[in-house]
Amino acid sequence: MVQAGDLQLTMAALLPVASWLPPLALPLLGGIAAFVLTYLLTFAVRALCLRMGWLDYPSERRVHTVPVPRLGGVAIFLSFVVASLLFYTPARNIPTSLYVESTVYWLFLLASLLLVTVHLIDDLIGLKPLIKLLAQTVAAAILLAPWGGRFHGIFLFSFNNPFAPGLVYLGVHDNAITLAAIPALCFTWFWMVGMMNTVNLIDGVDGLAAGVVGITGLFTALISWVFHQESIAVLAAIFTGAVLGFLPHNWNPARIFMGDTGSMFLGLGLAVMSTIGGAKLALALMLLGVPILDVAVVAINRVRHGQRPWHYDKTHLHHRLMAAGLTVKQICYLFYGVTLAFGVLAASLSILSLDIANRQNAHLFKFISILLVVVIMVALIVWIDYRQRQRGGRLHLGDPSPSPSGNAEGPAAPTATQEPVLPAEHLTSSPAPTKNQPSGNGWTQPAPNGENAARLEPGELRLQTGMDQLH
């Protein structure tokens, strides 16, 4: 019979050769290595996409004007795997933590491999939403790791009470598999699947998802280090480096997209990083509060209008900001700024909570911070409505697309010549996607005079949408 101690040593032996490095060097070297790996691998993935014709073509459902390679998420995933195998070692100070952390780590790699494989197929030929949801549910089940009457992976059966000191329990007080665990099981599923789809839905403009997730991962690493969870800090730093290494390629105008392959892996990574070392749900809610609220508001609005929650439209916050007149880079700066601000606030609260005198009020600080997220979201919605009324109208559910130069009734922007993202040979020789592909069909090459494109500023492309084409 295999003893727990034997299993710990066996799994530890598979983990990295970098365990001899000093603690502070591991997150720094791991993050840098992951960054460099992603940056270099993305060149190879992009070249492969160009050779194979795996491109995201412009359509009424897209906001880019030229075909762009996709599958950048493959580079992010591979870089994370390689760097984590080299630099991540589970905690060694508590005997039981080695088994828990190493178990969750391998479960995370297995669940991520499933997600990347399924959504790679989706990026290439398209899959029905139900199939993708099933894959996400199976990935969550893998991370739960139910066997032997217990959940051995990530199982969220309690969280900090935001209104008073102490914990809120969801039916059970341990990780035993019982009927009473159903509320906690549903909450765990909702957290993981919800985080995946939140990142997927904010990946609507160049650089947005990669930047926001990178900032969130960075503060997760910093706060884990503050609480002396060095091994979790290393894993989060590697995850952050892998994500940020993709950002130079994805910055507007993007030379490659991460695709659902990348956004789903990023979402699952955030779900795991926020729970593996003790639930940091409040941290994730603070840093990703605006995108999470945006997804919730849009889903509720779709249901109110008789649509399915996953129905495609252009009413997400970044789309409405474009319709209000912001450029792609300005939208990214806005989201980055909000995420950074709440990251600094979360880090400050974490440092304050180390003091026993302030620990009793930690729940109050978190509640005020989350309330501030709601206030910012409401303020953004009010400002967007004001800007859109100034520009001649509002964006409604079902509109095919927002126009960064104004909506259907607003004034059009002056046009200029757009610099193609791809070489001319790829623009002319790559076949348009077939009808079963998710990237649209009927793409035509932009006119030589550039009448279908406009420039916002030197080096930044104005987004052309289906509404622009109507004009």
Buried (B, 14 or more C-beta within 10 A) or exposed (E): EEEEEEBBEEBBEEBBEBEEBEEEEBBBBBBBBBBBBBBEBBEEBBEEBBEEBBBBBBBBBBBBBBBBBBBBBBBBBBBBBBBBBBBBBBBEEEEEBBBBBBBBBBBBBBBBBBBBEBBBBBBBEBBEEEEBBEBBEBBBBBBBBBEEEEBBBBBBBBBBBBEEEEEEBBBBEEBEBEEEBEEBBEBBBEBBBBBBBBBBBBBBBBBBBBBBBBBBBBBBBBBBBBBEBBBBBBBBBBBBBBBBBBBBBBBBBBBBBBBBBBBBBBBBBBBBBBBBBEBBBBBBBBBBBBBBBBBBBBBEBBEEEEBEBEBEBBBBBBBBBBBBBBBBBBBBBBBBEBBBBBBEBBBEBBEBBEEEEEEEBBBEBBBEBBEBBEEBBEEBBEEBBEBBEEBEBBBEBEBBBBBBBBBBEBEEBEBBEBEBBBEEEBBEEBEBBEEEBBBBEEBEEBEEEBEBBBBBEEEBBBBBBBBBEEE
